[in-house]
Amino acid sequence: MDEIAIGCPYCGETIDILVDSSAGDHEYYEDCSVCCSPILFEVIVDILSGMNVIAKRDDE
Ligand SMILES: [Zn+2]
């Protein structure tokens, strides 16, 4: 598991999340620890650039 810091798309606060980079590309929901909104995390594992995590709002 890798811990990364990412900005919440709802409240803008930076939160620390744990991401399983060995799972490959995947999406999952986790509530923001600050505003409790459901954030959709999109995990993209790329051999060259490593792991990218995109935080999206549920309503986008
Ligand atoms: Zn938030």
N, CA, C, O and the ligand as a Tripos MOL2 file, in Angstrom:
@<TRIPOS>MOLECULE
protein
  241   239    61     0     0
PROTEIN
NO_CHARGES

@<TRIPOS>ATOM
      1 N           0.8430   -1.1920    0.0000 N.3       1 MET1
      2 CA          0.0000    0.0000    0.0000 C.3       1 MET1
      3 C           0.8850    1.2510    0.0000 C.2       1 MET1
      4 O           1.8660    1.3370    0.7390 O.2       1 MET1
      5 N           0.5240    2.1940   -0.8260 N.am      2 ASP2
      6 CA          1.2420    3.4670   -0.8650 C.3       2 ASP2
      7 C           0.3520    4.5460   -0.2710 C.2       2 ASP2
      8 O          -0.8460    4.5950   -0.5520 O.2       2 ASP2
      9 N           0.9330    5.4030    0.5420 N.am      3 GLU3
     10 CA          0.1800    6.5250    1.0760 C.3       3 GLU3
     11 C           0.4710    7.7450    0.2190 C.2       3 GLU3
     12 O           1.6290    8.1040    0.0050 O.2       3 GLU3
     13 N          -0.5870    8.3760   -0.2680 N.am      4 ILE4
     14 CA         -0.3960    9.5750   -1.0700 C.3       4 ILE4
     15 C          -1.3040   10.6730   -0.5430 C.2       4 ILE4
     16 O          -2.3300   10.4130    0.0850 O.2       4 ILE4
     17 N          -0.8980   11.9120   -0.8170 N.am      5 ALA5
     18 CA         -1.7030   13.0730   -0.4360 C.3       5 ALA5
     19 C          -2.4110   13.5760   -1.6860 C.2       5 ALA5
     20 O          -1.7970   13.7050   -2.7450 O.2       5 ALA5
     21 N          -3.7060   13.8600   -1.5580 N.am      6 ILE6
     22 CA         -4.4840   14.2980   -2.7180 C.3       6 ILE6
     23 C          -5.5240   15.3060   -2.2480 C.2       6 ILE6
     24 O          -6.0090   15.2310   -1.1190 O.2       6 ILE6
     25 N          -5.8610   16.2430   -3.1190 N.am      7 GLY7
     26 CA         -6.8390   17.2640   -2.7610 C.3       7 GLY7
     27 C          -8.2490   16.7560   -2.9380 C.2       7 GLY7
     28 O          -8.5820   16.1600   -3.9630 O.2       7 GLY7
     29 N          -9.0730   16.9900   -1.9470 N.am      8 CYS8
     30 CA        -10.4760   16.5990   -2.0390 C.3       8 CYS8
     31 C         -11.1740   17.4690   -3.0820 C.2       8 CYS8
     32 O         -11.0430   18.6920   -3.0380 O.2       8 CYS8
     33 N         -11.9200   16.8640   -4.0290 N.am      9 PRO9
     34 CA        -12.6100   17.6530   -5.0610 C.3       9 PRO9
     35 C         -13.8290   18.4090   -4.5340 C.2       9 PRO9
     36 O         -14.3950   19.2370   -5.2480 O.2       9 PRO9
     37 N         -14.2310   18.1410   -3.3190 N.am     10 TYR10
     38 CA        -15.3850   18.8360   -2.7320 C.3      10 TYR10
     39 C         -14.9470   20.0280   -1.8940 C.2      10 TYR10
     40 O         -15.3700   21.1580   -2.1370 O.2      10 TYR10
     41 N         -14.0890   19.7670   -0.8970 N.am     11 CYS11
     42 CA        -13.7340   20.8270    0.0480 C.3      11 CYS11
     43 C         -12.3410   21.3950   -0.1910 C.2      11 CYS11
     44 O         -11.9910   22.4260    0.3840 O.2      11 CYS11
     45 N         -11.5290   20.7320   -1.0380 N.am     12 GLY12
     46 CA        -10.2130   21.2650   -1.3620 C.3      12 GLY12
     47 C          -9.1280   20.9630   -0.3550 C.2      12 GLY12
     48 O          -7.9660   21.3090   -0.5710 O.2      12 GLY12
     49 N          -9.4860   20.3250    0.7360 N.am     13 GLU13
     50 CA         -8.4780   19.9750    1.7320 C.3      13 GLU13
     51 C          -7.6040   18.8270    1.2180 C.2      13 GLU13
     52 O          -8.0730   17.9630    0.4770 O.2      13 GLU13
     53 N          -6.3530   18.8310    1.6130 N.am     14 THR14
     54 CA         -5.4610   17.7340    1.2570 C.3      14 THR14
     55 C          -5.6330   16.6090    2.2660 C.2      14 THR14
     56 O          -5.5190   16.8110    3.4750 O.2      14 THR14
     57 N          -5.9080   15.4280    1.7470 N.am     15 ILE15
     58 CA         -6.1030   14.2620    2.6150 C.3      15 ILE15
     59 C          -5.1230   13.1790    2.2160 C.2      15 ILE15
     60 O          -4.7050   13.0970    1.0610 O.2      15 ILE15
     61 N          -4.7620   12.3560    3.1740 N.am     16 ASP16
     62 CA         -3.8740   11.2190    2.9240 C.3      16 ASP16
     63 C          -4.7200    9.9760    2.7140 C.2      16 ASP16
     64 O          -5.6140    9.6760    3.5050 O.2      16 ASP16
     65 N          -4.4300    9.2610    1.6430 N.am     17 ILE17
     66 CA         -5.1660    8.0260    1.3800 C.3      17 ILE17
     67 C          -4.1740    6.8960    1.1540 C.2      17 ILE17
     68 O          -3.0250    7.1250    0.7770 O.2      17 ILE17
     69 N          -4.6270    5.6950    1.3870 N.am     18 LEU18
     70 CA         -3.8190    4.5040    1.1290 C.3      18 LEU18
     71 C          -4.3150    3.8640   -0.1610 C.2      18 LEU18
     72 O          -5.5050    3.5900   -0.3190 O.2      18 LEU18
     73 N          -3.3740    3.6290   -1.0860 N.am     19 VAL19
     74 CA         -3.7340    3.0540   -2.3750 C.3      19 VAL19
     75 C          -2.9420    1.7670   -2.5900 C.2      19 VAL19
     76 O          -1.7320    1.7150   -2.3680 O.2      19 VAL19
     77 N          -3.6480    0.7440   -3.0230 N.am     20 ASP20
     78 CA         -2.9980   -0.5340   -3.3130 C.3      20 ASP20
     79 C          -2.5250   -0.5240   -4.7610 C.2      20 ASP20
     80 O          -3.2930   -0.8090   -5.6790 O.2      20 ASP20
     81 N          -1.2470   -0.1910   -4.9530 N.am     21 SER21
     82 CA         -0.7270   -0.0700   -6.3160 C.3      21 SER21
     83 C          -0.5470   -1.4330   -6.9760 C.2      21 SER21
     84 O          -0.3990   -1.5040   -8.1960 O.2      21 SER21
     85 N          -0.5560   -2.5050   -6.2080 N.am     22 SER22
     86 CA         -0.3890   -3.8350   -6.7900 C.3      22 SER22
     87 C          -1.6790   -4.3430   -7.4210 C.2      22 SER22
     88 O          -1.6790   -5.3660   -8.1050 O.2      22 SER22
     89 N          -2.7920   -3.6190   -7.1900 N.am     23 ALA23
     90 CA         -4.0820   -4.0560   -7.7070 C.3      23 ALA23
     91 C          -4.2970   -3.6440   -9.1640 C.2      23 ALA23
     92 O          -5.3020   -4.0170   -9.7680 O.2      23 ALA23
     93 N          -3.3610   -2.8750   -9.7350 N.am     24 GLY24
     94 CA         -3.5410   -2.4080  -11.1010 C.3      24 GLY24
     95 C          -4.5480   -1.2830  -11.1600 C.2      24 GLY24
     96 O          -4.8640   -0.6620  -10.1450 O.2      24 GLY24
     97 N          -5.0560   -1.0190  -12.3710 N.am     25 ASP25
     98 CA         -6.0310    0.0500  -12.5370 C.3      25 ASP25
     99 C          -7.3310   -0.3220  -11.8250 C.2      25 ASP25
    100 O          -7.8550   -1.4220  -11.9990 O.2      25 ASP25
    101 N          -7.8310    0.5920  -11.0360 N.am     26 HIS26
    102 CA         -9.1220    0.3430  -10.4060 C.3      26 HIS26
    103 C          -9.7230    1.6570   -9.9150 C.2      26 HIS26
    104 O          -9.0540    2.6880   -9.8510 O.2      26 HIS26
    105 N         -10.9940    1.5850   -9.5750 N.am     27 GLU27
    106 CA        -11.7080    2.7310   -9.0350 C.3      27 GLU27
    107 C         -12.3330    2.3190   -7.7130 C.2      27 GLU27
    108 O         -12.7350    1.1690   -7.5340 O.2      27 GLU27
    109 N         -12.4090    3.2530   -6.8070 N.am     28 TYR28
    110 CA        -13.1080    2.9480   -5.5600 C.3      28 TYR28
    111 C         -13.5760    4.2400   -4.9120 C.2      28 TYR28
    112 O         -13.0640    5.3230   -5.1940 O.2      28 TYR28
    113 N         -14.5460    4.0990   -4.0500 N.am     29 TYR29
    114 CA        -15.0750    5.2430   -3.3050 C.3      29 TYR29
    115 C         -14.5120    5.2640   -1.8970 C.2      29 TYR29
    116 O         -14.3600    4.2300   -1.2470 O.2      29 TYR29
    117 N         -14.2090    6.4710   -1.4460 N.am     30 GLU30
    118 CA        -13.8400    6.6240   -0.0440 C.3      30 GLU30
    119 C         -14.3370    7.9810    0.4120 C.2      30 GLU30
    120 O         -14.2250    8.9690   -0.3130 O.2      30 GLU30
    121 N         -14.8820    8.0270    1.6060 N.am     31 ASP31
    122 CA        -15.3760    9.3000    2.1170 C.3      31 ASP31
    123 C         -14.2150   10.1900    2.5260 C.2      31 ASP31
    124 O         -13.2430    9.7280    3.1240 O.2      31 ASP31
    125 N         -14.3230   11.4640    2.2020 N.am     32 CYS32
    126 CA        -13.3260   12.4440    2.6170 C.3      32 CYS32
    127 C         -13.2910   12.4910    4.1490 C.2      32 CYS32
    128 O         -14.3310   12.5180    4.8080 O.2      32 CYS32
    129 N         -12.0810   12.4990    4.6920 N.am     33 SER33
    130 CA        -11.9590   12.5160    6.1530 C.3      33 SER33
    131 C         -12.2690   13.8880    6.7310 C.2      33 SER33
    132 O         -12.4330   14.0290    7.9430 O.2      33 SER33
    133 N         -12.3510   14.9120    5.8620 N.am     34 VAL34
    134 CA        -12.6430   16.2680    6.3240 C.3      34 VAL34
    135 C         -14.1320   16.5910    6.1900 C.2      34 VAL34
    136 O         -14.7690   16.9930    7.1630 O.2      34 VAL34
    137 N         -14.6970   16.4130    4.9660 N.am     35 CYS35
    138 CA        -16.0800   16.8240    4.7300 C.3      35 CYS35
    139 C         -17.0280   15.6340    4.5580 C.2      35 CYS35
    140 O         -18.2320   15.8240    4.3840 O.2      35 CYS35
    141 N         -16.4950   14.4100    4.6040 N.am     36 CYS36
    142 CA        -17.3020   13.1780    4.5540 C.3      36 CYS36
    143 C         -18.0520   12.9780    3.2370 C.2      36 CYS36
    144 O         -18.9900   12.1830    3.1780 O.2      36 CYS36
    145 N         -17.6500   13.6890    2.1810 N.am     37 SER37
    146 CA        -18.2800   13.4630    0.8860 C.3      37 SER37
    147 C         -17.6610   12.2450    0.2070 C.2      37 SER37
    148 O         -16.4860   11.9430    0.4130 O.2      37 SER37
    149 N         -18.4600   11.5430   -0.6070 N.am     38 PRO38
    150 CA        -17.9480   10.3430   -1.2660 C.3      38 PRO38
    151 C         -17.0790   10.6930   -2.4750 C.2      38 PRO38
    152 O         -17.5850   11.1700   -3.4910 O.2      38 PRO38
    153 N         -15.7960   10.4600   -2.3630 N.am     39 ILE39
    154 CA        -14.8640   10.7600   -3.4490 C.3      39 ILE39
    155 C         -14.6310    9.4960   -4.2640 C.2      39 ILE39
    156 O         -14.4040    8.4150   -3.7200 O.2      39 ILE39
    157 N         -14.6920    9.6610   -5.5940 N.am     40 LEU40
    158 CA        -14.3610    8.5490   -6.4790 C.3      40 LEU40
    159 C         -12.8780    8.6480   -6.8330 C.2      40 LEU40
    160 O         -12.4510    9.5990   -7.4870 O.2      40 LEU40
    161 N         -12.1110    7.6730   -6.4010 N.am     41 PHE41
    162 CA        -10.6860    7.6380   -6.7230 C.3      41 PHE41
    163 C         -10.4570    6.7140   -7.9050 C.2      41 PHE41
    164 O         -10.8690    5.5550   -7.9110 O.2      41 PHE41
    165 N          -9.7790    7.2730   -8.9160 N.am     42 GLU42
    166 CA         -9.4320    6.4960  -10.0860 C.3      42 GLU42
    167 C          -7.9310    6.2500  -10.0330 C.2      42 GLU42
    168 O          -7.1430    7.1940  -10.0880 O.2      42 GLU42
    169 N          -7.5380    5.0010   -9.9260 N.am     43 VAL43
    170 CA         -6.1300    4.6420   -9.8210 C.3      43 VAL43
    171 C          -5.6630    4.0910  -11.1670 C.2      43 VAL43
    172 O          -6.2210    3.1290  -11.6950 O.2      43 VAL43
    173 N          -4.6320    4.7230  -11.7000 N.am     44 ILE44
    174 CA         -4.0840    4.2940  -12.9860 C.3      44 ILE44
    175 C          -2.6070    3.9620  -12.7700 C.2      44 ILE44
    176 O          -1.8140    4.8240  -12.3910 O.2      44 ILE44
    177 N          -2.2550    2.7100  -13.0140 N.am     45 VAL45
    178 CA         -0.8690    2.2720  -12.8110 C.3      45 VAL45
    179 C          -0.1880    2.2080  -14.1700 C.2      45 VAL45
    180 O          -0.6020    1.4690  -15.0630 O.2      45 VAL45
    181 N           0.8630    3.0010  -14.2980 N.am     46 ASP46
    182 CA          1.5960    3.0690  -15.5520 C.3      46 ASP46
    183 C           3.0350    2.6400  -15.2930 C.2      46 ASP46
    184 O           3.6580    3.0850  -14.3290 O.2      46 ASP46
    185 N           3.5550    1.7820  -16.1500 N.am     47 ILE47
    186 CA          4.9070    1.2510  -15.9360 C.3      47 ILE47
    187 C           5.9470    2.3750  -15.9600 C.2      47 ILE47
    188 O           6.8980    2.3580  -15.1780 O.2      47 ILE47
    189 N           5.7700    3.3350  -16.8400 N.am     48 LEU48
    190 CA          6.7620    4.3910  -16.9880 C.3      48 LEU48
    191 C           6.6290    5.4830  -15.9310 C.2      48 LEU48
    192 O           7.6150    5.8660  -15.3000 O.2      48 LEU48
    193 N           5.4200    5.9780  -15.7410 N.am     49 SER49
    194 CA          5.2530    7.1300  -14.8530 C.3      49 SER49
    195 C           4.8130    6.7400  -13.4510 C.2      49 SER49
    196 O           4.6640    7.6020  -12.5850 O.2      49 SER49
    197 N           4.6020    5.4470  -13.2170 N.am     50 GLY50
    198 CA          4.2060    5.0210  -11.8800 C.3      50 GLY50
    199 C           2.7120    5.1120  -11.6800 C.2      50 GLY50
    200 O           1.9280    4.9850  -12.6200 O.2      50 GLY50
    201 N           2.3360    5.3330  -10.4360 N.am     51 MET51
    202 CA          0.9200    5.3120  -10.0930 C.3      51 MET51
    203 C           0.3370    6.7240  -10.1200 C.2      51 MET51
    204 O           0.9000    7.6520   -9.5400 O.2      51 MET51
    205 N          -0.7740    6.8660  -10.7870 N.am     52 ASN52
    206 CA         -1.4950    8.1300  -10.7820 C.3      52 ASN52
    207 C          -2.8520    7.9230  -10.1320 C.2      52 ASN52
    208 O          -3.5300    6.9300  -10.3930 O.2      52 ASN52
    209 N          -3.2400    8.8570   -9.2920 N.am     53 VAL53
    210 CA         -4.5440    8.7900   -8.6520 C.3      53 VAL53
    211 C          -5.2910   10.0690   -8.9580 C.2      53 VAL53
    212 O          -4.7760   11.1650   -8.7400 O.2      53 VAL53
    213 N          -6.5110    9.9290   -9.4660 N.am     54 ILE54
    214 CA         -7.3640   11.0700   -9.7770 C.3      54 ILE54
    215 C          -8.5600   11.0330   -8.8410 C.2      54 ILE54
    216 O          -9.2360   10.0110   -8.7200 O.2      54 ILE54
    217 N          -8.8120   12.1450   -8.1880 N.am     55 ALA55
    218 CA         -9.9730   12.2330   -7.2970 C.3      55 ALA55
    219 C         -11.0880   12.9550   -8.0350 C.2      55 ALA55
    220 O         -10.8980   14.0630   -8.5360 O.2      55 ALA55
    221 N         -12.2650   12.3110   -8.1010 N.am     56 LYS56
    222 CA        -13.3950   12.8950   -8.8180 C.3      56 LYS56
    223 C         -14.5850   13.0350   -7.8910 C.2      56 LYS56
    224 O         -14.7310   12.3050   -6.9110 O.2      56 LYS56
    225 N         -15.4280   13.9920   -8.2300 N.am     57 ARG57
    226 CA        -16.7090   14.0910   -7.5320 C.3      57 ARG57
    227 C         -17.6480   13.0320   -8.0710 C.2      57 ARG57
    228 O         -17.5650   12.6350   -9.2340 O.2      57 ARG57
    229 N         -18.5220   12.5930   -7.2260 N.am     58 ASP58
    230 CA        -19.4750   11.5620   -7.6110 C.3      58 ASP58
    231 C         -20.4460   12.0730   -8.6740 C.2      58 ASP58
    232 O         -20.9950   11.2810   -9.4400 O.2      58 ASP58
    233 N         -20.6640   13.3950   -8.7270 N.am     59 ASP59
    234 CA        -21.6820   13.9320   -9.6270 C.3      59 ASP59
    235 C         -21.1070   14.4450  -10.9410 C.2      59 ASP59
    236 O         -21.8240   15.1000  -11.6980 O.2      59 ASP59
    237 N         -19.8550   14.1750  -11.2330 N.am     60 GLU60
    238 CA        -19.2630   14.6290  -12.4850 C.3      60 GLU60
    239 C         -19.5790   13.6830  -13.6300 C.2      60 GLU60
    240 O         -19.1550   13.9190  -14.7610 O.2      60 GLU60
    241 ZN        -13.5170   16.9390    1.5080 Zn       61 ZN61
@<TRIPOS>BOND
     1     1     2 1
     2     2     3 1
     3     3     4 2
     4     3     5 am
     5     5     6 1
     6     6     7 1
     7     7     8 2
     8     7     9 am
     9     9    10 1
    10    10    11 1
    11    11    12 2
    12    11    13 am
    13    13    14 1
    14    14    15 1
    15    15    16 2
    16    15    17 am
    17    17    18 1
    18    18    19 1
    19    19    20 2
    20    19    21 am
    21    21    22 1
    22    22    23 1
    23    23    24 2
    24    23    25 am
    25    25    26 1
    26    26    27 1
    27    27    28 2
    28    27    29 am
    29    29    30 1
    30    30    31 1
    31    31    32 2
    32    31    33 am
    33    33    34 1
    34    34    35 1
    35    35    36 2
    36    35    37 am
    37    37    38 1
    38    38    39 1
    39    39    40 2
    40    39    41 am
    41    41    42 1
    42    42    43 1
    43    43    44 2
    44    43    45 am
    45    45    46 1
    46    46    47 1
    47    47    48 2
    48    47    49 am
    49    49    50 1
    50    50    51 1
    51    51    52 2
    52    51    53 am
    53    53    54 1
    54    54    55 1
    55    55    56 2
    56    55    57 am
    57    57    58 1
    58    58    59 1
    59    59    60 2
    60    59    61 am
    61    61    62 1
    62    62    63 1
    63    63    64 2
    64    63    65 am
    65    65    66 1
    66    66    67 1
    67    67    68 2
    68    67    69 am
    69    69    70 1
    70    70    71 1
    71    71    72 2
    72    71    73 am
    73    73    74 1
    74    74    75 1
    75    75    76 2
    76    75    77 am
    77    77    78 1
    78    78    79 1
    79    79    80 2
    80    79    81 am
    81    81    82 1
    82    82    83 1
    83    83    84 2
    84    83    85 am
    85    85    86 1
    86    86    87 1
    87    87    88 2
    88    87    89 am
    89    89    90 1
    90    90    91 1
    91    91    92 2
    92    91    93 am
    93    93    94 1
    94    94    95 1
    95    95    96 2
    96    95    97 am
    97    97    98 1
    98    98    99 1
    99    99   100 2
   100    99   101 am
   101   101   102 1
   102   102   103 1
   103   103   104 2
   104   103   105 am
   105   105   106 1
   106   106   107 1
   107   107   108 2
   108   107   109 am
   109   109   110 1
   110   110   111 1
   111   111   112 2
   112   111   113 am
   113   113   114 1
   114   114   115 1
   115   115   116 2
   116   115   117 am
   117   117   118 1
   118   118   119 1
   119   119   120 2
   120   119   121 am
   121   121   122 1
   122   122   123 1
   123   123   124 2
   124   123   125 am
   125   125   126 1
   126   126   127 1
   127   127   128 2
   128   127   129 am
   129   129   130 1
   130   130   131 1
   131   131   132 2
   132   131   133 am
   133   133   134 1
   134   134   135 1
   135   135   136 2
   136   135   137 am
   137   137   138 1
   138   138   139 1
   139   139   140 2
   140   139   141 am
   141   141   142 1
   142   142   143 1
   143   143   144 2
   144   143   145 am
   145   145   146 1
   146   146   147 1
   147   147   148 2
   148   147   149 am
   149   149   150 1
   150   150   151 1
   151   151   152 2
   152   151   153 am
   153   153   154 1
   154   154   155 1
   155   155   156 2
   156   155   157 am
   157   157   158 1
   158   158   159 1
   159   159   160 2
   160   159   161 am
   161   161   162 1
   162   162   163 1
   163   163   164 2
   164   163   165 am
   165   165   166 1
   166   166   167 1
   167   167   168 2
   168   167   169 am
   169   169   170 1
   170   170   171 1
   171   171   172 2
   172   171   173 am
   173   173   174 1
   174   174   175 1
   175   175   176 2
   176   175   177 am
   177   177   178 1
   178   178   179 1
   179   179   180 2
   180   179   181 am
   181   181   182 1
   182   182   183 1
   183   183   184 2
   184   183   185 am
   185   185   186 1
   186   186   187 1
   187   187   188 2
   188   187   189 am
   189   189   190 1
   190   190   191 1
   191   191   192 2
   192   191   193 am
   193   193   194 1
   194   194   195 1
   195   195   196 2
   196   195   197 am
   197   197   198 1
   198   198   199 1
   199   199   200 2
   200   199   201 am
   201   201   202 1
   202   202   203 1
   203   203   204 2
   204   203   205 am
   205   205   206 1
   206   206   207 1
   207   207   208 2
   208   207   209 am
   209   209   210 1
   210   210   211 1
   211   211   212 2
   212   211   213 am
   213   213   214 1
   214   214   215 1
   215   215   216 2
   216   215   217 am
   217   217   218 1
   218   218   219 1
   219   219   220 2
   220   219   221 am
   221   221   222 1
   222   222   223 1
   223   223   224 2
   224   223   225 am
   225   225   226 1
   226   226   227 1
   227   227   228 2
   228   227   229 am
   229   229   230 1
   230   230   231 1
   231   231   232 2
   232   231   233 am
   233   233   234 1
   234   234   235 1
   235   235   236 2
   236   235   237 am
   237   237   238 1
   238   238   239 1
   239   239   240 2
@<TRIPOS>SUBSTRUCTURE
     1 MET1         2 RESIDUE 1 A MET
     2 ASP2         6 RESIDUE 1 A ASP
     3 GLU3        10 RESIDUE 1 A GLU
     4 ILE4        14 RESIDUE 1 A ILE
     5 ALA5        18 RESIDUE 1 A ALA
     6 ILE6        22 RESIDUE 1 A ILE
     7 GLY7        26 RESIDUE 1 A GLY
     8 CYS8        30 RESIDUE 1 A CYS
     9 PRO9        34 RESIDUE 1 A PRO
    10 TYR10       38 RESIDUE 1 A TYR
    11 CYS11       42 RESIDUE 1 A CYS
    12 GLY12       46 RESIDUE 1 A GLY
    13 GLU13       50 RESIDUE 1 A GLU
    14 THR14       54 RESIDUE 1 A THR
    15 ILE15       58 RESIDUE 1 A ILE
    16 ASP16       62 RESIDUE 1 A ASP
    17 ILE17       66 RESIDUE 1 A ILE
    18 LEU18       70 RESIDUE 1 A LEU
    19 VAL19       74 RESIDUE 1 A VAL
    20 ASP20       78 RESIDUE 1 A ASP
    21 SER21       82 RESIDUE 1 A SER
    22 SER22       86 RESIDUE 1 A SER
    23 ALA23       90 RESIDUE 1 A ALA
    24 GLY24       94 RESIDUE 1 A GLY
    25 ASP25       98 RESIDUE 1 A ASP
    26 HIS26      102 RESIDUE 1 A HIS
    27 GLU27      106 RESIDUE 1 A GLU
    28 TYR28      110 RESIDUE 1 A TYR
    29 TYR29      114 RESIDUE 1 A TYR
    30 GLU30      118 RESIDUE 1 A GLU
    31 ASP31      122 RESIDUE 1 A ASP
    32 CYS32      126 RESIDUE 1 A CYS
    33 SER33      130 RESIDUE 1 A SER
    34 VAL34      134 RESIDUE 1 A VAL
    35 CYS35      138 RESIDUE 1 A CYS
    36 CYS36      142 RESIDUE 1 A CYS
    37 SER37      146 RESIDUE 1 A SER
    38 PRO38      150 RESIDUE 1 A PRO
    39 ILE39      154 RESIDUE 1 A ILE
    40 LEU40      158 RESIDUE 1 A LEU
    41 PHE41      162 RESIDUE 1 A PHE
    42 GLU42      166 RESIDUE 1 A GLU
    43 VAL43      170 RESIDUE 1 A VAL
    44 ILE44      174 RESIDUE 1 A ILE
    45 VAL45      178 RESIDUE 1 A VAL
    46 ASP46      182 RESIDUE 1 A ASP
    47 ILE47      186 RESIDUE 1 A ILE
    48 LEU48      190 RESIDUE 1 A LEU
    49 SER49      194 RESIDUE 1 A SER
    50 GLY50      198 RESIDUE 1 A GLY
    51 MET51      202 RESIDUE 1 A MET
    52 ASN52      206 RESIDUE 1 A ASN
    53 VAL53      210 RESIDUE 1 A VAL
    54 ILE54      214 RESIDUE 1 A ILE
    55 ALA55      218 RESIDUE 1 A ALA
    56 LYS56      222 RESIDUE 1 A LYS
    57 ARG57      226 RESIDUE 1 A ARG
    58 ASP58      230 RESIDUE 1 A ASP
    59 ASP59      234 RESIDUE 1 A ASP
    60 GLU60      238 RESIDUE 1 A GLU
    61 ZN61       241 GROUP 0 **** ****
